[in-house]
Amino acid sequence: MDDPIRHPLAYARDLRGWSQGDLAAVLDRTARRHGLRSGADKTAVSRWENWRKTPNPESQLLIAEAFDVPVSDMEEAYGWPYWLPGRDEPLPLGSAYTVQALHDAQRASMDRRSFMTYSAISLAGLAAQWARIEPERLTSALGGKRVDPELVDWLEETSTKLTALPTEQRQHTIRLMDAHLATVTELIEAGRYNEATGRRLHLLAASLATTCGWYRFDHGQHWAAGKLWGAALQSAHVAGNRDHGAGVLSDFAYQSNWLGEPKVSVDQLGYALSGTQHPTARSLLFLRRARAHAALGERTACYRDLSQAEAALGVEATEPAPGWCAWMSPADLAVDSGQCLLDLGRTDEARARITEGMTLLPRARDKTRGIFLTYQAKGYLKSNDVEQALDVTGESLDLATRIGAPRCVALVRELAPAFKPYRRVDGVAEFMERLRSS
């Protein structure tokens, strides 16, 4: 497969058949029509497409005009560069679209686009549909061979075993998960089964698509992740499983916050909270919304959601937590609460909470540990404790490299600018060089 396109501007060019030089020339002609100079050349376009620089507002207006993008589209919740042409939209919810969504999701995993996400408007519409539309009954008389419930048993058991593997081993199982998802999709599409088996198949498809989506998300393939999560939401809806649907909306919200769009995250989590009553699930949803509120600087809302998350986690549930949030624990609550406090400037309290959570986290959750270590490093850096920050950042990079976790590596890279003022401190220059070569 050829090199992936990693920026929406490069994809928009590709749709028009333009080179970087062609785009620069188009921008120059567009600017001249308004009596202006664009100031853009091939080098500038290259910097934009390599995420090294963001075009100023005037240049963005010229780019929008060059690609025939209405100014109103630039004002959606997702800013540059996600308003550029070529973005996909999710299918409506309903059994008529489930198989298509599953097939689209699997094809997306092989697509060159690694940057795309659904728009804020389309995500809001999808969540609103999920919140108000009742699932249809499944059709039991399909044209293929009858689905053996024992095969479904085996697929469920195998999928559970694969997702329960330690983090370090799960990096090697994604092809098995993809193959399981393809098998389940084929059974849904062409098999013959009763209502109960149909719901099991759709819920299994939702679970597999969710897991496969997280793998793509961890590797920065946001469009493929979104397509898989869209298919998971479709399948969970048809299966009538509100808890899993809420979990998928929560995944979309996490992605939005990760991409710097916390307002979208807040909105998605509001819909998700309307669809689940299990206390563990609600605790996680409140915690993720608190993170989004903290990113927005909304102190009161953040503290309220942190309080709700803690109270919900303390409730003794009568039933097991849904699989998508069964891992939620006091360790997660402590560390993410600390990250909220760090975002809101309460550095000392943040460090204490993050340290508390790190001691509670089981060793089996190495990917989570790697992410939490970067939170811990941020706390140390804000307190000018460079040596400690260097230690935990190095530990995070070691762990991420060992378990194959590109998202953890990306978080470590984001810390590099904060280390630059301390280049003369022992070990910092060597660490920066290691980051450049990793």
Buried (B, 14 or more C-beta within 10 A) or exposed (E): EEEEBBBBBBBBBBEEEBEBEBBBBBBBEBBEEEEEEBBBBBEBBBBBBEEEEEBEEEBBBBBBBBBEBEEEBBEBBBBBBBBBBBBBEBBEBBBEBBBEBBBBBBEBBEBBBBBBBBBBBBBBBBBEBBBEEEBEEBEEEBEEEEBEEEBBEEBBEEBEEBBEEEBBEBBEBBEEBBEBBBBBBBBBBEBBBEEEBBBBBBBBBBBBBBBBBBBBBBBBBBBBBBBBBBBBBBBBBBBBBBBBBBBBBBBBBBBBBBBEBBBBBBBBBBBBBBBBEBBBBBBBBBBBBBBBBBBBEBBEBBBBBBEBBBEBBEEEEEEEBBBBBEBBBBBBBBBBBBBBBBBBEBBEBBBBBBBBBBEEBEEEBBBBBBBBBBBBBBBBBBBEBBEBBBBBBBBBBEBBBEBBBEBBBBBBBEBEEBBEEBEEBEBBEEBBEEBEEE
